Amino acid sequence: MSDPHLLGDPPIPLLLRRSAQAKRISLRISQLDGRVTLTMPKRLAEREALDFARSKEAWIRKHLEARGEDVMVGIGAEVPLGGKNYRVQAGTGRRVEITADGIFVPGPAARVGARLSAHLKEIARDRLAGASDDYAARLGRSYARLSLRDTRSRWGSCTFDGGLMYSWRLVMAPPEVLDYVAAHEVAHLAQMNHSPAFWAEVTRIYGDYTAPRRWLRTHGSTLHRYKFG
């Protein structure tokens, strides 16, 4: 079954999926990559699913517009760091430099995205390690290790043996958001759950987490729009 498009400007590709468990047609727009997926019962005619998508075209376009387009990171692109946007510019020398005037990345243009992402990961590791150390000291617990990934479904995690994992893209968010996620995961060293006792620990070591938690829910998906190649 080929995946069709909604015609228009621009055309919208549709990903069709059949499911033996589906009782009706469902529509999902990924906030991470903008993919539009139609899930349909196994024996439903494809034309019925496409008719359903056409009936929802205005809604689909509205949500895609709100999400914004992906940003291919290269010279001239704007990239957030610590909640502030910086324009990527051609640099000289051997290292990436970040100033009030922008982010200066040396080397071939084709390598700018990869070099910048590597540099951002270094900054992320430093900031997240510092935050984790601070909150672990406040909690009175220690963690075993810290790792970074480019996770799509979660911003961090804590294992039963004390391993902390974070999305390196947190370095692009406002500092208080990065700090909140660090405090959240460190609190799991004491409470491996999301019980009232857990949230009490987060409040004790971080403070009022309402605003950064709301920021993640509202704006967190936008951090995945940046494609570093």
N, C-alpha and C positions, 0 to 999 in steps of 0.2 A: 504494500500500500504506500503510494508516494505521498509525501507531505505537501499539501497545497498551501496557497497564500490567500489572504484577504486582499482583493485588489484595491487600489487607491494610491495615495501619495503620502508616504511611501507604502509599498506593499508590505504586508505583515505575514511572515511565515508562521504556519501552524504545525505543531507537532501532535500527531494523532496517536493515541494509545488505546488499545483495547484491554479491558479488564474483566475477568470472569466474576470478580466481586462487585463491579459497578452495577448499580440498579438504575442509574440515570446518567445523563451527560453532565460532566463537571468541567469547569474552566479555571485554569490557574495561570497567573502571570508571575514569573520569578522576579523578585526584586534584585536578585544578584546579577542575572544576565539578560533580563527582559524576555526570556523565552515564554511563548504562549503555548500552553499544553491543553489539549482537549482529551479528556478521558471518557470513554464511551463503553457501554455494555458490549459484550463479546459479539452478540448477534445483531446489533443495531446496524442499519444501513448507513454507510458513510455519508450520504447526502444529508441525512437528518442531523448529523453532528455539524456539518458545514453550514446548514441552514441556521442552526443554533448559534454558531460563531458569528454569522453575518448579522443576526439579530442583536448581538452584543458588541458590534463593531465600534460604536461610539464610546461605549464604556471601556473597551480595550484600548482605544487610542488615547482616551483621557488618562488612563493609568500609566501607559507607556510614556506619555508626555511628562507626567509628574515625576516619573523615575529619572528621566534625563538620558542622554545618550552616553555610551561608553567613551572613555577618554583614552586614546592611544598615547602613551607617554613617550614624548620625544621633545626635541628642541621646539620651544614656543608653547608647549602645553603648560597648564597650570595644575599644580599638585598640592594637596593640603599636607601640612606638617604641623602637628600640635594645634590643629584647628584653624590655622592660617594658610592662605593660598600663596604659593610661590611660583613664579614663572621659571620654567626650565630653560637654561641658556647654555650655549657652548662655552666650555671652560678651557683652561690651559693647565699645564703641569700634570701631576700624576693622581691627584685626589679630588674627590667631589668637595666643593666648598659651598656652604650655605651662609648667605648674608641677607641683610634687609632688602637688598636689590634683587634677590632671586637665588636659585640653585644652579650652580655652575658645574657642568659635567664634562670632563675632558674625554677625548677619544673619538672614534668614528661615530657618526650619527646613528648607524644601525645598532650600536651597542649602548646607546644612552639609557634606554629603559632598563636593561639588565644591570648596568653599573649603578644606576640610581636605586633600584630595588635592593641591591646588595648593601648599599650604604644605609638605606633606611632600616634594614634589618639590624645593622650594627647599632644604630641609635636606639631601635626598639629594644634590643637585648639589654643595653645599658640602663635605659629608663625603667623597664619592667623588672630587672634584677634589683635596682635600687628601691623601687616601690615595694617589691615583695619582701626584701630585707626589712624595710621599715615596718610593714604591717605584721610580719612574722614576729618581730621583736615586741610589738604592742600586744600581740595575741599571746605571746609566751610559748610559741611553738616554732619548730624549725622545719624547713622543707628539704627534700632530698636532692632535687635537681630542677632545672628550668629549661624548657625547650620552646622553640618558636615554630609555628607552622602557618600555612596560608589556608586556614580552615574556613569553610563556607557556612557551616551550620551552628557554630558556637564561637564565642570570643575567648573562651578559656576553659580549662578543666583542671581538676585535681584528682589524683589517683589515691587509692587507699594506702600506698606506700610512700606518699608525700611528694609525688612528682607533679610539678606545675607546668601546664602548657598554655601558651597564649598565641593568639593571632598576631603576627607582626604588624598587620594593618592598623592596629590600635595606635601606633605612633602617629598616624595621620589625624586622629581624633583630638579634640581638646584635652589638655593634660588631666583635667579632673575626671574625664571619662576613662582614660588609661588607669588612673589611680583607683577608681571605683572597681574596675574589673580585677585589678591586682588584689584589692582588699576582699572582694567577693571570693576569689579562688583561695586566698590564704585562709579565710574564715572556714573553708571546708576542712582544713587541717584539724579543726576542733569539732566541727559538725558536718558529717558527710551526708547532708540532706538539705532541704529547704524549709525546715521547720521554723516556728517562731524563735526558737533558741538560736538557729543559724542567723536569722536576720538581726537578732539582738547583738550577735558577735560582729556582724558587718557594721552596725551602727556604732558599736563601742570603739572599733579600731579606725573607722572611716568618718562617721558622722552621718548626716542626712544624705542618703543616696538617691533621693527622688529625682533630682534634675539630671544627673548623668545616666541613670537608668532609662529615663524618658528619652534622652538624646539618642541612646543606642537603639531604642525601639523605633524612633522616628527617622533617624538619619544614618544609622549604622550600615544599612545596605548600600548606601551611596559609596562607601569606601571600596566596595568591590567593583565599581565602575571603572577603576583605573587599571589599565592593562599595560604591563611592563614588558611584554614580549618575551 
